[in-house]
């Protein structure tokens, strides 16, 4: 159970990644504003560093860095939550210079992009990883290793989340659906060159670029298996499927709920498919729609989810198809109940209103624990500090 009372003295400075529009990170902003309005945190301020850098100051980082420094001095945050700097140029020593003394403010780097050995951190993000007190990642394995390689002191886990207000809306589940299964996914690298989609290629004649992201090959295989198994009862949405017989085209982000609710189940094969505990925001979005969801297994799912209870998962495209056939063999009422259980799980664990406060609480606890461990070592007591700090 989330204990927000521990946040009552928090003065939060939030630095969201928003490249084209201030307020694009709607979910976290709404949550933090509500915490302030409810008196659950002491103060809150947000600064869209990326938008200011790219749009307001046309690529000049100095005024943005100066503004962050001014905000820290005038606002006096106890916690700075800095999200996904991407290629924003953070100079060495800048993050350390934001502290008035050790741990004040607590600086938390929240990275929700899949950086790994094959996709290393940009230089500014690497500096943020090294100089922050705590780094949060959305998966273990190579994602966490990449942060530690760059000098992260303490790494914690925080899952991807979804905006509950966009995807939860109450509904009366119909007993008749347009499709048995819907899949919403992009086949990255198929047709895109810059911002242009090449229309002269078919899904069967793509460049090798789509193979770059781990999981894409299995995603393609899953689409083929779903087509063979369900035929016209299968619908496919997303970029890169031009020429696929079940392709329904691109789908606006906010229309995912409506598309899922036209089917008895949603299915997906996520990218970076061997990373423990990782999933993209499509999983919490799919669960929040109240429709049963089936995806591929990765290490950690047996801990987080109830296979056959609040969702379904398999270890191959064939197993996913079998799981979906099992679901469709159940009475409609039981299919609906699985969707309801999935939505309840997502509301309780995978919405911004839960994930973002928990992230701050976990960072505070992890930092306190690591400092206590160091103080024991400094006092001369016997202590073997672990090489890996996981909280």
Secondary structure as UniProt FT lines:
FT   HELIX           4..7
FT   TURN            8..9
FT   STRAND          11..15
FT   TURN            22..23
FT   HELIX           26..37
FT   TURN            38..39
FT   STRAND          43..46
FT   HELIX           49..51
FT   HELIX           52..56
FT   TURN            58..59
FT   HELIX           62..75
FT   STRAND          79..83
FT   TURN            86..87
FT   TURN            92..95
FT   HELIX           96..98
FT   TURN            102..103
FT   STRAND          106..110
FT   TURN            117..118
FT   HELIX           123..131
FT   STRAND          134..137
FT   HELIX           142..149
FT   TURN            150..151
FT   STRAND          155..157
FT   HELIX           164..167
FT   STRAND          179..184
FT   TURN            188..189
FT   STRAND          192..193
FT   TURN            194..195
FT   STRAND          196..197
FT   TURN            199..200
FT   TURN            203..204
FT   HELIX           208..211
FT   TURN            214..215
FT   HELIX           216..230
FT   HELIX           231..233
FT   STRAND          234..237
FT   TURN            239..240
FT   TURN            242..243
FT   TURN            245..246
FT   HELIX           253..255
FT   HELIX           256..260
FT   TURN            261..262
FT   STRAND          263..268
FT   TURN            273..274
FT   TURN            276..277
FT   HELIX           281..288
FT   TURN            289..290
FT   STRAND          292..296
FT   TURN            299..300
FT   HELIX           301..304
FT   TURN            308..310
FT   STRAND          311..314
FT   HELIX           317..329
FT   HELIX           332..349
FT   HELIX           352..379
//
